Amino acid sequence: MLEARVQQQFFDSADSLNQSAEGVGRAIGQAVEAVVGCLTAGGKLVVCAQDGASALGEHVTALFVGRFERVRPPLPALALSSRLDWPGAAVHDADPASPLVQQIQALCNPGDILLTLSLGHDAPALHAAVRNAQDKDMTIVAFNAAGDVGIRGLLRETDVSVLMPVQRVARVLELHLLALHCLCDAIDTQLLGEQDLA
């Protein structure tokens, strides 16, 4: 019985991947164009994530600054922290003095890209981050899930929504990870040229 349950997790994950490939692939192509345009113009990628996805934010930042699968110069990227402990730090994530908003005000410039990672449920800190990034004339690349209509409602025509058509958090995280790896591979291809997938 336990073995069958484990196998079902693999089947469910494979189904999610297959259902997502076409729509997510198109959106990632748009995200790549936005990010490459930002980087070649001297901007940077700034990542912020809903708490459960924060490790993915740090992971993709490390792939930009370090490397993905190919040796290349470092790409400018940083991951914002939603939990900073300093005197007077805001209690409410959506507060204008919240850590994410303050970091955007201090570290971001017009033309930078804010990449958000949402797990598909209410994320007031990410909503506040998106609004403040837009005030700074940044482009938003939002990795979100079926249940997160809040962030999608904030996006402008020039922003990109990479929508994972699932709601279960485990599946959202799996799709986010694969999509981020696809983003990194495609950016490397744009910057360095084609290379066969091993």
C-alpha positions as CSV (number, residue, x, y, z in Angstrom):
1,M,0.0,0.0,0.0
2,L,2.8,2.5,0.9
3,E,4.6,1.6,-2.3
4,A,1.5,2.3,-4.4
5,R,1.1,5.7,-2.7
6,V,4.7,6.6,-3.5
7,Q,4.3,5.5,-7.1
8,Q,1.1,7.7,-7.3
9,Q,3.1,10.7,-6.3
10,F,5.4,10.1,-9.3
11,F,2.4,9.6,-11.6
12,D,0.8,12.8,-10.4
13,S,4.0,14.8,-10.8
14,A,4.5,13.5,-14.4
15,D,0.9,14.4,-15.2
16,S,1.5,18.0,-13.8
17,L,4.6,18.3,-16.0
18,N,2.8,17.1,-19.1
19,Q,-0.1,19.4,-18.6
20,S,2.1,22.4,-18.0
21,A,4.7,22.0,-20.8
22,E,3.0,24.1,-23.6
23,G,1.7,27.0,-21.6
24,V,4.6,27.3,-19.2
25,G,7.1,26.9,-22.1
26,R,5.6,29.9,-23.9
27,A,5.7,32.0,-20.8
28,I,9.3,31.1,-20.0
29,G,10.2,32.2,-23.5
30,Q,8.7,35.7,-22.7
31,A,10.5,35.7,-19.4
32,V,13.8,34.9,-21.1
33,E,13.4,37.8,-23.5
34,A,12.7,40.2,-20.5
35,V,15.6,38.9,-18.4
36,V,18.1,38.9,-21.2
37,G,17.0,42.5,-22.2
38,C,17.5,43.6,-18.6
39,L,20.9,42.0,-18.2
40,T,22.3,43.3,-21.5
41,A,21.1,46.8,-20.5
42,G,23.0,46.6,-17.2
43,G,20.2,45.6,-15.0
44,K,19.9,42.8,-12.5
45,L,17.5,40.0,-11.5
46,V,16.0,40.4,-8.0
47,V,14.1,37.4,-6.6
48,C,11.6,37.3,-3.8
49,A,9.5,34.3,-2.7
50,Q,6.7,33.3,-0.6
51,D,8.1,31.7,2.6
52,G,7.8,28.1,1.4
53,A,9.6,28.9,-1.9
54,S,12.4,31.0,-0.4
55,A,14.9,28.2,-1.0
56,L,14.1,28.2,-4.7
57,G,14.8,32.0,-4.7
58,E,18.2,31.4,-3.2
59,H,18.8,28.5,-5.6
60,V,18.1,30.5,-8.8
61,T,20.1,33.4,-7.6
62,A,23.1,31.1,-7.0
63,L,22.7,29.7,-10.6
64,F,22.8,33.3,-12.0
65,V,25.8,34.4,-9.9
66,G,27.6,31.1,-10.2
67,R,26.6,29.0,-13.1
68,F,23.9,26.6,-14.3
69,E,25.4,23.9,-16.5
70,R,27.9,26.0,-18.5
71,V,30.9,28.1,-17.5
72,R,30.1,31.8,-18.1
73,P,30.7,35.1,-16.3
74,P,28.5,35.8,-13.3
75,L,25.1,37.4,-13.9
76,P,23.9,40.0,-11.5
77,A,21.2,38.6,-9.2
78,L,20.1,38.8,-5.6
79,A,17.5,37.1,-3.4
80,L,15.6,39.3,-1.1
81,S,14.7,38.1,2.4
82,S,11.2,38.4,3.7
83,R,12.4,37.9,7.3
84,L,14.9,40.5,8.5
85,D,15.4,41.1,12.2
86,W,16.1,44.7,12.8
87,P,14.7,47.2,15.3
88,G,11.4,48.6,14.1
89,A,10.9,45.9,11.4
90,A,7.3,45.7,10.3
91,V,5.0,43.1,11.8
92,H,2.7,43.0,8.8
93,D,4.2,41.8,5.5
94,A,2.1,44.2,3.4
95,D,3.2,47.2,5.4
96,P,5.2,49.8,3.4
97,A,8.0,49.3,5.9
98,S,8.1,45.5,5.5
99,P,11.5,44.0,4.8
100,L,10.8,43.1,1.2
101,V,9.6,46.6,0.4
102,Q,12.5,48.3,2.1
103,Q,15.0,46.1,0.2
104,I,13.3,46.9,-3.1
105,Q,13.6,50.6,-2.2
106,A,17.2,50.3,-1.2
107,L,18.6,47.9,-3.7
108,C,16.6,48.0,-6.9
109,N,16.7,50.4,-9.9
110,P,14.5,51.1,-12.8
111,G,14.9,48.5,-15.5
112,D,15.7,45.7,-13.0
113,I,13.5,42.6,-13.0
114,L,11.6,41.3,-10.0
115,L,11.0,37.6,-10.2
116,T,8.4,36.4,-7.7
117,L,7.8,32.8,-6.6
118,S,4.3,32.2,-5.3
119,L,2.8,29.0,-4.0
120,G,-0.7,29.7,-5.0
121,H,-2.3,31.2,-1.9
122,D,-2.6,34.6,-0.4
123,A,0.8,36.4,-0.3
124,P,0.5,40.0,0.9
125,A,4.2,40.4,1.1
126,L,4.7,39.5,-2.6
127,H,1.8,41.8,-3.6
128,A,3.4,44.7,-1.8
129,A,6.7,43.9,-3.4
130,V,5.2,43.8,-6.8
131,R,3.5,47.2,-6.3
132,N,6.7,48.8,-5.1
133,A,8.7,47.3,-7.9
134,Q,6.3,48.7,-10.4
135,D,6.6,52.1,-8.8
136,K,10.3,51.8,-9.5
137,D,9.6,51.0,-13.1
138,M,10.8,47.4,-12.8
139,T,9.4,44.5,-14.9
140,I,7.8,41.7,-13.0
141,V,8.3,38.0,-13.9
142,A,5.8,36.2,-11.7
143,F,6.0,32.4,-11.1
144,N,2.6,31.7,-9.7
145,A,0.1,28.9,-9.3
146,A,-3.6,28.4,-10.1
147,G,-4.8,29.6,-6.8
148,D,-2.9,32.9,-6.8
149,V,-5.1,35.4,-8.6
150,G,-3.8,38.3,-6.5
151,I,-0.5,38.7,-8.2
152,R,-1.8,38.0,-11.7
153,G,-4.3,40.8,-11.1
154,L,-1.4,43.3,-10.4
155,L,0.6,42.5,-13.5
156,R,0.8,45.0,-16.4
157,E,1.1,44.2,-20.1
158,T,4.9,44.4,-20.0
159,D,5.1,41.9,-17.1
160,V,5.2,38.1,-17.5
161,S,3.1,35.5,-15.7
162,V,4.6,32.0,-15.6
163,L,1.5,30.2,-14.4
164,M,1.7,26.7,-13.0
165,P,-1.8,25.2,-13.7
166,V,-1.9,23.2,-10.4
167,Q,-2.8,24.0,-6.8
168,R,-1.1,21.4,-4.7
169,V,1.9,23.0,-3.1
170,A,4.3,20.0,-3.7
171,R,3.4,20.1,-7.4
172,V,3.8,23.9,-7.6
173,L,7.3,23.7,-6.1
174,E,8.3,20.9,-8.5
175,L,7.1,22.9,-11.5
176,H,8.8,26.1,-10.2
177,L,12.1,24.3,-9.9
178,L,11.9,22.8,-13.4
179,A,10.8,26.1,-14.9
180,L,13.6,28.0,-13.2
181,H,16.1,25.5,-14.6
182,C,14.5,26.0,-18.1
183,L,14.9,29.8,-17.6
184,C,18.6,29.4,-16.7
185,D,19.2,27.1,-19.7
186,A,17.5,29.4,-22.1
187,I,19.3,32.5,-20.9
188,D,22.6,30.7,-21.2
189,T,21.6,29.7,-24.8
190,Q,20.8,33.3,-25.6
191,L,24.0,34.6,-24.2
192,L,26.4,31.8,-25.2
193,G,24.8,30.0,-28.1
194,E,23.3,26.6,-28.6
195,Q,24.7,23.5,-26.8
196,D,23.3,20.0,-27.0
197,L,21.4,18.8,-24.0
198,A,23.1,15.9,-22.3
